[in-house]
Amino acid sequence: MDLVFIPIKQIESLEQSIYDMLMSNPEMGFGDMGDCQQTAKLTVEEWVDNNNISTNEERDGRKTFPNGFPSWQEVHFEIVMAITEAFNLGKDQMPTRIRRIIEKHGRGGLYELAEKLTMDFEINNTQWTYEKIRSFVEQEIYFHRDNVRLFVERFISSIWTQFSDPTSNFDDVVEYCMDFVNPEDWHEGDIYWAFRKKIDEQKNQ
């Protein structure tokens, strides 16, 4: 049987679909998050083995190690160190992106994040320095949209009762305000302006 190459994202999507199905159907006997993750992983691995499928030589049409394994390994190490530092800040201070991954996928989700960020960095950088990796990780972890969203939600919550009415939809307002936020340079004034604009729009509907 000829070897079949499938992009890794399709494999990951299949595994996630199986996981979601198991979590939403506890009557199947896999109600625990860890059990569901393990079962989904083993199911996909068995399917890959039985159908002569490979994801090692190709990843979304690109080589697994764009700049060679030594480069990939060094970048992966630095990214894992950065993720570990963020994790060790503790639940109250760790970046929102890290916290949400842990809550939904456990430590396994952080392994996948490290691999994804390594691949993203390697594909877009043929040469690198420690400072370049650090800047990339900070953008992906500390300045990620999820982190800014937490501040936006808190700010809107603080003024919600003052300006909203029964026609107002909190989630819609938050999403609208997020479109006006630059993760690297945002101000409460930007959020406030977008908030009032969306609230008035909802009242006039």
Secondary structure, 3 states (H helix, E strand, C coil): CCCEECCHHHHHHHHHHHHHHHHCCHHHCCCCHHHHHHHHHHHHHHHHHHCCEECCCCECCECCCCCCHHHHHHHHHHHHHHHHHHHCCCCCCCCHHHHHHHHHHCHHHHHHHHHHHHHHHHHHCCCCCHHHHHHHHHHHHHCCHHHHHHHHHHHHHHHHHHHCCCCCCHHHHHHHHHCCCCCCCCCHHHHHHHHHHHHHHHHCC
